[in-house]
Amino acid sequence: MSRIAFLAALAAVLPGCGNPVQDEVLPPERDPVAVQAINDQIMTDPDLSARNEANAALTSSTDNSIPPVVGTRDAISAARSEALELVDGVGVFEALPDDIASAEPLPASAGIGLQGMASLTKSFEPCVAGMGYTARWAVEWPEIVPLYPRSNLREAAGNTRGDCRLRAASLLTPVPYDDVAAFYLAKAKAEGLRTAIVQTGSVYVVSAAGRGVEARIYIAPTAYGQTRIDLVLQGEVYAGSFSCP
């Protein structure tokens, strides 16, 4: 089945927006359908997913149904190659700057899910309470600050009611987190966005703004040697995309 046909079928079967609930867990449709939408790999092994994140830099609620991240050299190479294509790059990204500023530790609220992550950005706060969780938010994701290629979707949420144009996604990838941070800096610069990066503990926080969009990307190593990516974006770039009435 072609990618376009697959996405059309996905849009037809996925439910609408969920009501935001403090302890809300993503519905089962994220596994495996939503993962395939960005990764084309379907595997099931809850023991290798997020069941035990005691040593993770960031965590959130989970139903333990997330497929494992395939961390072979071929998988990492393929993801890196696709990331380079997204910025029309050849070779490797620029190394991260040596003088990355340190920031205050993330508050405990950042670990409760995408609503907690979104609330860390003051300009996002008015739209946080109305966020609904469904994997469909990750299907029509804007390319200006993309989902990392071949990553596994953990959860997705968004709010386009009223003046809000907010969406968020949490991903896992086997690509080292330094490389992921370098990609998002390179991509944002290629799109003409203003960029900044800080480090809080083991977490990189990349900020990007311009062209009607504002984004925060949180990039952290996990206990399993993978990289977790939490993206929160707001902007008119979402006009015409999936939205809630």
Buried (B, 14 or more C-beta within 10 A) or exposed (E): EEEEEBBEEBEEEBEEBBEBEEEBBBBEBBBBBBBBBBBEBEEEEBEBBBEEBEEBBBBBBBBEBBBBBBBEEEBBEBBBEEBBEBBEBEEEBEEBEEEBEEBEEBEEEBBBBBBBBBBBBEEBEBBBEBBBBBBBBBBBBBEBBBBBBBBBBBBBBBBBBEEBBBBBBBBBBBBBBBBBBBBBBBBBBEBEBEBEBBBBEEBBBBBBBBBEBBBBBBBBBBEBEBBBBBBBBBBEBBEEBBBBE
